[in-house]
Amino acid sequence: VVQSIEAPFILGIGGTASGGSSAERALAIALQEAQRLGARTMLIGGETLVSLPHYLVPSEAGPSVAAELVSAVRNAHGLILSSPAYHGTVSALVKNAIDHIEETARDQRIYLDGVPVGLIATAHGWQATGGTLATLRAIVHSLRGWPTPMGVAIKTTDGLFSDGGCSDPDVHRQLVLVGQQVFEFASERRMASSMR
Ligand SMILES: Cc1cc2nc3c(=O)[nH]c(=O)nc-3n(C[C@H](O)[C@H](O)[C@H](O)COP(=O)(O)O)c2cc1C
């Protein structure tokens, strides 16, 4: 018997310390698509990421913003990570947020086990977009997550993103595809586990 299951929860994490970054706007487009398809979504952007403390080992009862991030990750059926390239790789701000996922190391669902993860990298140059995307994939593999087939490398230019969305239809299409792939994989996994 297939039980009815609630909509998947898809969490987006990314951006830069200055709000409204390309990375955050790109993330919002991918999440909007997941939401359009029926997902519950949440975006943890640059404004929140700057208030996250450095991740400490052993962990301490930190400020609530860290607990909220970890709780959102624990509840997520799908994730989308979006980072600018800083010196050729994932920015420290985004990596610190990822480091907090270490708190889930002893959960029953360890790290991102079985979780689809869409990836977005922005940079001024192509070389850094590629390096950052590849690093994000390596990180997701180490957390047992499932990087989606589509990963988006975005060479940022003035005016590419605005409040109205993305001016490049190819980039927009790729971001939408990431939202779709995360949604579909998360939904299919939820369906499969409800039948076990
Ligand atoms: C500290 C720092 C390091 C950066 N390093 C690189 C880099 O190595 N290669 C590159 O192409 N862009 C680099 N950038 C540019 C960012 O990737 C760019 O700002 C990013 O695409 C976000 O765009 P936005 O500012 O329009 O949101 C760097 C930016 C900063 C602030």
Ligand as a Chemical Component Dictionary entry (heavy atoms), coordinates in Angstrom:
data_LIG
# 
_chem_comp.id                   LIG 
_chem_comp.type                 NON-POLYMER 
_chem_comp.pdbx_formal_charge   0 
_chem_comp.three_letter_code    LIG 
# 
loop_
_chem_comp_atom.comp_id 
_chem_comp_atom.atom_id 
_chem_comp_atom.alt_atom_id 
_chem_comp_atom.type_symbol 
_chem_comp_atom.charge 
_chem_comp_atom.model_Cartn_x 
_chem_comp_atom.model_Cartn_y 
_chem_comp_atom.model_Cartn_z 
_chem_comp_atom.pdbx_ordinal 
LIG C1  C1  C 0 38.063 36.765 -2.093  1  
LIG C2  C2  C 0 37.594 36.524 -3.491  2  
LIG C3  C3  C 0 38.241 35.613 -4.281  3  
LIG C4  C4  C 0 37.829 35.369 -5.583  4  
LIG N1  N1  N 0 38.493 34.465 -6.321  5  
LIG C5  C5  C 0 38.103 34.238 -7.594  6  
LIG C6  C6  C 0 38.808 33.296 -8.400  7  
LIG O1  O1  O 0 39.781 32.692 -7.986  8  
LIG N2  N2  N 0 38.387 33.125 -9.666  9  
LIG C7  C7  C 0 37.304 33.757 -10.180 10 
LIG O2  O2  O 0 36.962 33.544 -11.320 11 
LIG N3  N3  N 0 36.578 34.628 -9.427  12 
LIG C8  C8  C 0 36.967 34.886 -8.153  13 
LIG N4  N4  N 0 36.262 35.766 -7.385  14 
LIG C9  C9  C 0 35.016 36.359 -7.918  15 
LIG C10 C10 C 0 33.809 35.654 -7.338  16 
LIG O3  O3  O 0 33.760 34.318 -7.723  17 
LIG C11 C11 C 0 32.550 36.415 -7.774  18 
LIG O4  O4  O 0 32.481 37.517 -6.940  19 
LIG C12 C12 C 0 31.352 35.509 -7.683  20 
LIG O5  O5  O 0 31.075 34.997 -8.939  21 
LIG C13 C13 C 0 30.127 36.165 -7.127  22 
LIG O6  O6  O 0 29.620 37.142 -7.998  23 
LIG P1  P1  P 0 28.812 38.353 -7.438  24 
LIG O7  O7  O 0 29.758 39.198 -6.687  25 
LIG O8  O8  O 0 28.217 38.991 -8.650  26 
LIG O9  O9  O 0 27.752 37.773 -6.559  27 
LIG C14 C14 C 0 36.700 36.066 -6.100  28 
LIG C15 C15 C 0 36.024 36.993 -5.295  29 
LIG C16 C16 C 0 36.477 37.241 -4.014  30 
LIG C17 C17 C 0 35.742 38.243 -3.177  31 
# 
loop_
_chem_comp_bond.comp_id 
_chem_comp_bond.atom_id_1 
_chem_comp_bond.atom_id_2 
_chem_comp_bond.value_order 
_chem_comp_bond.pdbx_ordinal 
LIG C1  C2  SING 1  
LIG C2  C3  SING 2  
LIG C2  C16 DOUB 3  
LIG C3  C4  DOUB 4  
LIG C4  N1  SING 5  
LIG C4  C14 SING 6  
LIG N1  C5  DOUB 7  
LIG C5  C6  SING 8  
LIG C5  C8  SING 9  
LIG C6  O1  DOUB 10 
LIG C6  N2  SING 11 
LIG N2  C7  SING 12 
LIG C7  O2  DOUB 13 
LIG C7  N3  SING 14 
LIG N3  C8  DOUB 15 
LIG C8  N4  SING 16 
LIG N4  C9  SING 17 
LIG N4  C14 SING 18 
LIG C9  C10 SING 19 
LIG C10 O3  SING 20 
LIG C10 C11 SING 21 
LIG C11 O4  SING 22 
LIG C11 C12 SING 23 
LIG C12 O5  SING 24 
LIG C12 C13 SING 25 
LIG C13 O6  SING 26 
LIG O6  P1  SING 27 
LIG P1  O7  DOUB 28 
LIG P1  O8  SING 29 
LIG P1  O9  SING 30 
LIG C14 C15 DOUB 31 
LIG C15 C16 SING 32 
LIG C16 C17 SING 33 
# 
